Amino acid sequence: MLRVWPCLVLLCSCASQPTTPTNAPPDAADVRSATPDEEDAKDEPAASSDCIPLVEADVVAETYAKGAAQLEGARDGEHMKEAPLRAAMDTLKIAAENGSVPAQSLYGRTLFGTLFTAGAPEESQREDYVSAVAFLRLAAKAGDEAAANFMPGLLDGPPLQMPLDSLPEGWVEDAFERADAWIACHGLPQGKP
């Protein structure tokens, strides 16, 4: 059985003051509209002062490739080695936060699958589940078939289907709000690493 680490806190609010920069989305309530330059208005969403700029695409692509390779190296038959899995997930998280659709999909599927197969959701895992579902929603909205097919309802919302309907009340709604807040900051993620 896969071992899950309870200390992962993913896709946190940009409004908080992290000790290291992340590009996690703010909670939906924290997103304040700002008027972008007319030239940028065509392609860019209205930005919030809480939105952290994304890292350059080539750096994100390299980070995703590194995380995917680390994840593959963490495999031990049907199981995962804990320390290499943690390192892979940390690397994939950076790429996912910076808009890599493949990273959002792989990260969300891996984290949700690891947690869900380990047992029933516990309150201490709320942030992990919310983060996984938020990243999966971002990837599904960007057209990633693996994310969209991983669990029905990522695009539509209620009524929820299995496995989303097995999460405690409010968790899926929080995840959807976080994903939608990320989109409000950065626009719909593009389908390349």
Buried (B, 14 or more C-beta within 10 A) or exposed (E): EBEBEEEBEBBBBBBEEEEEEBBBBBBBEBBEEEEBEEEEEEEEBBBBEBBBEBBEBEEBBBBBBBBBEBBEEBEEEEEBBBEBBBBBBBBBBBBBBBBBBBBBBBBBBBBBBBBBEBEEBBEEBBBBBBBBBBBBBBBBBBEBEBBBEBBBBBEEEEEBEEBBEEBEEEBBBBBBBBBBBBBBBBBBBEEEB
